Amino acid sequence: MKCHFPRTLFRSVALAAGLAIAGSAAATENIRMMIPANPGGGWDTTGRELGKAMLAAGAVKNIQYDNKGGAAGAIGLAQFVSASKGDPNALMMGGMVMVGGLIQNKSAVTLDQVTPVARLTSEYEVIVVPANSPIKDMKDLMAKFKANPGSISWGGGSAGGTDHILAGLLAREVGVEPGKVNYVPFKGGGEAVAAIIGGHVSVGVSGLSEFAQHVQSGKMRALAVSSAAKIGNIPSLKEQGYNVELANWRGIFGAPGISKDQQAALVKAVEAATKNASWAETLKKQDWTAYWLAGDEYGAFIKDETKRIGDILAGLNLGKK
């Protein structure tokens, strides 16, 4: 829904987030954003681009960033929880990868301890085969996979990541035990691309943007995307009869222990940023899909996502059973 509030109101709402619970008259104009990853990655880019849009929208005046990578975000989350409790001017980036990482690492800190602000972006997965593969479509792939799960090797990113989870969800969809997925993890995109094009794995799985140029050049053939509907000329899994949808989403969180009013103020400040031209340019440049969901609805989504990912990781023998 398009927001018709003037920019000055957004600025006032954002500044209101800086008021202390005791009711101090002075508003803090600084936002401190924890990015629980090293510089240059997806969370870092998302966080800094969001910050740029918040500044452009006039929602805040200053933003400071703190990168703290490791353990799929668990190290940064732990620091954020311990150092930012009750701080209405603290934000933290996160996403689906963090949900899986916390489960696999059996982390003592969880996303239940922070305040949901907004889900921001998504990138859908694509399933590809090398151009000369005898596998022609998803029906052909899943028939071979169901008949002999071990005969199909799935190449993607780290074990337990988004790519692996998608393979597990497809296994469950067609009645194969997820633990039987023959998954081959690669450390980097270049290594995975070479293995797929060279036919060293049967199937490749990754974010759509990573494989797009190779599909366009004809070196790979795209069988499906994990969105609800087709993207370009690539049909979705659902359109082909597989009730599987998976988005590698990213979102933003507030500190533990802030009030509902402070949470609402952060939501409004972030929403103002996502309505700014700067954010629209970022989505286009990064080939991200807007995936807005705010406040407690976002919190409910996180709970559902945690259960879903936990169940599939357990089936892949990677999560806490």
HUSULWO-V479161 format. One record per backbone hydrogen bond with DSSP energy under -1.0 kcal/mol. CO is the residue of the C=O (numbers start at 1). NH is the residue of the N-H. Records with the same first field share a line. If there is no record, write none. Layout:
CO=NH, NH
//
This chain:
6=10
7=11
8=12
9=13
10=14
11=15
12=16
15=18
16=19
20=23
29=61, 62
31=64
32=91
33=66
34=93
35=37, 68
38=41
41=45
42=46
43=47
44=48
45=49
46=50
47=51
48=52
49=53
50=54
51=55
52=56
53=57
54=59
55=58
62=31
64=33
66=35
70=73, 75
71=74
73=77
74=78
75=79
76=80
77=81
78=82
79=83
80=84
84=87
87=90
89=32
91=34
92=253
94=251
95=99
96=100
97=101
98=102
99=103
100=104
101=105
102=107
110=113
115=254
117=295
118=252
119=293
120=291
121=250
122=289
123=248
124=208
125=226
126=206
127=223, 224
128=204
129=221
130=133
137=141
138=142
139=143
140=144
141=145
142=146
143=147
144=148
148=151
149=152
153=203
154=184
155=205
156=186
158=161
161=165
162=166
163=167
164=168
165=169
166=170
167=171
168=172
169=173
170=174
171=176
172=175
177=180
178=181
181=183
182=154
184=156
188=192
189=193
190=194
191=195
192=196
193=197
194=198
195=200
196=199
203=155
204=128
206=126
207=210, 211
208=212
211=215
212=216
213=217
214=219, 220
219=131
221=129
224=127
225=237
226=246
231=234
234=231
235=225
237=242
238=241
242=244
247=249
249=96
250=120, 121
251=94
252=117, 118
253=92
254=115
256=86
259=263
260=264
261=265
262=266
263=267
264=268
265=269
266=270
267=271
268=272
269=273
270=274
273=276
276=280
277=281
278=282
279=283
280=284
281=285
282=286
283=288
289=122
293=119
294=297
295=299
296=300
297=301
298=302
299=303
300=304
301=305
302=306
303=307
304=308
305=309
306=310
307=311
308=312
309=313
310=314
311=315
312=316
313=318, 319
314=317
//
